[in-house]
Every structure is written in structure tokens, then in C-alpha cells.
Amino acid sequence: MAPDSSLVNTDLSDRFRLFSGRSSPELALEVASVLGRDLCEVRFQTFHEGEVHIQIEQSVRGVDAYVIQPTSQPVNDTLVELLVLIDALRRASAATITAVIPYFGYARQDHKSTGREPITAKLVANLLTTAGADRIVSIDLHSTQIQGFFDIPVDHLTAVTTLCRYLRDSFDLSNAVVVASDVGRAKMADKYAMILELPIVVVHKRRSGVAGLEVEVVDIVGDVHGKTPVLIDDVVASGSIYQQADALVEAGAEPAIISVSHGVLVGPAVERLDRPSVQAVVTTNTVPVPEHKRLGGKVRVLTIAPLLADAIARIHNRQSVSEVFRAEQLEFPV
């Protein structure tokens, strides 16, 4: 499913350089380990007034730079830090700069749902391009249309294969169904269902209130009675997915296995997910999940480092990134 780290091509040229911001240094170190390279030294300093200063500690003239930085909480700080690091590399004459953003903050603000709202995902795309990024690598964007917000290449990876391998190896799915948390996740659910060879159920929910923060489950389309639901989504932030899990159990389902690419888990999320209707939460380390948020093992965090390392190596060696997914019978844009 997920690329085996032993199969990643580590034959990289002398022009290759790998950098990390401060939002997820552990993930960056894992990627560096898979690639057999060291992270380049960068000195970060935050001044008393909150401004960030970055000093790259070695020459990067003419190199191909890869910067790993999920724009996770605190999203504004991590985003600005990424922009400043890209600008520093550009001004230091790096030949190319690839921003590897496992979790793309502001991705859910990809359209106007009411009047007088921004489309912040597009704004972030503009900022990254203006700062000097030549290519973007990200995982499971909230909507694939965000790729079109960029005028530079975007490699859109997926954690679905990594998650499915773990689900298949760790749970009894003989009487399971894949459940899309809303109609917008139906396409992602189809990929789960294809790999796990399970039927699909869709939860129809309605959002209301400011920024759509109030969620109401309206209907469950499909049979869940007596079945184990694999409830999927791209991101769990505040933990409102618990409402779908509760509704599934009320409809006769067993406690749900929640599978998400990005376990942001902010605010009341951990408390909301610690309930009888949730059997387990499986996510990846696109966003750091500290131990105190793992509910004693109920929240299980998988590494996405081999996938990122494989994609980075393929990009650097001018190879097809989509071949990673064609091997798993998945088609994703390159």
C-alpha cells in the first residue's frame, strides 16, 4: 500500500538539499532518514514582537531545495515561516524550490459560501508562488480544485493507501462498510472501498451558522445495521465527526473506526472522540499529534514519511510521481 521505505530511490544528485521548518521537524527527520540525507541547518529566531528571522547556515547557490513544512496549528505562524524560508532560499540563489506541505492550511476556505467572504486557499497559493516556490507537494487537499489555484506544478499525494493497509491489517473488516462523512467525501470513500473491497454508505449532513460550524446529520444513505463503519474524512479538526459516529450507532451500526488523513485535533476534538460510538481513530503524521492527544492508543498515528520521500526522490530524478499510485490501482494527477 504505502511505499516501502526500502524501495525508495535514494540515488540523488549533489544538488539535492532538504530543509525543515519548525512545525513538524520529526516528520522532516523521518523523510531525511528514508532518503539517506541530512537536513540542512537553518537558524530560526522569533523576536519579542513575534517576527520570525531565518538564517540558512550553508550555501544553497544552484541547488534544488525541498522544504518540509505542514501549515498546521498555529497556522498563521507556520505559514509565514514557510514563506520566509522560501524567500531566503530564493534570495540565496537556489535553482529550484519545492514546498512540501503535507497539511495545507486554509484549504477548507476554497470557495465563497456566503457573500463578502475571502477565498483564502487561493490567497495562500498566490503567496507561496510570490515568495518563490517552483512546485508544491501536498497530501489529500480538502478539494482537488485547489491545484488549479496555482500557476506552478502541484503534486497531489494521498494517504489513503497508507491508511487502508493499516485498516486491513489491524481490524476485522469482514462485515464493514466505508462511510463517507458527507457527500463531498464520496470520491475519497470510493478509493477506500476499491482498496478494501467494501460497500459505500454516505452520511448526508447539513451545515449552518457562521462559517458552517454547526453540523446536523440529516440522513444515512445505505445499510449500516450490524456493520462496522469505517468513517472517512480528509481532516478532523474540532472533532465534529463524532456526530456522524453517534448517528451510525443509533442506526444500528457497531462503534465506528474513524480514518482521516490529517488529525489536526484542536479545541474539544479529543474529548469529543473519547466516546463509545468511536472504536478507534486512525490518522497520519502530516500534522504532529502529541501523546496526550492519543487517548491511550485510541488515536493511532501512522507515518507518511516513506510516501513523501518517494515523491521527493521521483521529482528530483525527473520521474513520474503518479506511478506510485498506479501501482495501487489509483489514479491521481501529477
Buried (B, 14 or more C-beta within 10 A) or exposed (E): BBBEBEEBEEEBEEBBBBBBBBBBBEBBBBBBBBBEBEBBEBEEEEEEEEEBEBEBEEEBEEBBBBBBBBBBBEBEBBBBBBBBBBBBBBEBEBBBBBBBBBBBBBBBBBEEEEEEEEBBBBEBBEBBBEBBBBBBBBBBBBBBEBBEBBEEBBBBBBBBBBBBBBBEEEBEBEEBBBBBBBEBBBEBBEBBBBBBEBBBBBBEBEEEEEEEEEBEBEEBBBEBEEBBBBBBBBBBBBBBBBBBBBBBBEBEBBBBBBBBBBBBBBEEBBEBBBEEBBBBBBBBBBBBBEEEBBBEEBBBBBBBBBBBBBBBBBBBEEBEBBEBBEEBEBEBEB
